[in-house]
């Protein structure tokens, strides 16, 4: 993504009732990681579409067991 838009995207994602968190891996190249709950995936996709961002969604599930 255009590095000049990273702060605005972060503002949208975190300000929208804490929809997601954004981690910047390389600002100069616009490489980001967006963490969100699976139930929010469609909303995230719509936001990324509005920003015209190309993306790849990877799923990470961690099962937590009570001890």
C-alpha positions, -999 to +999 in steps of 0.1 A: +000+000+000+010+036-004+031+043+027+015+078+030-019+061+037-007+037+065-016+060+094-051+067+080-058+029+075-046+023+111-069+051+123-099+035+105-092-001+117-085+008+153-111+035+156-139+014+142-147-001+176-113-017+176-121-037+145-085-048+140-049-040+149-023-030+123+014-039+125+038-023+101+065-046+089+081-023+063+067+012+060+088+021+029+073-008+010+038-007+026+040-042+040+015-046+068-001-072+090-037-068+100-050-089+129-087-094+134-113-120+144-126-143+117-161-129+122-148-095+109-132-107+077-159-094+054-157-059+069-119-059+066-122-070+030-145-041+022-122-016+039-092-029+020-112-028-013-121+009-006-083+016-001-076-004-033-051-025-014-040-059-027-038-084+001-035-121+011-054-134+041-038-161+062-056-178+090-041-185+124-061-203+150-048-211+184-068-234+206-066-224+242-074-251+268-084-244+304-060-259+329 
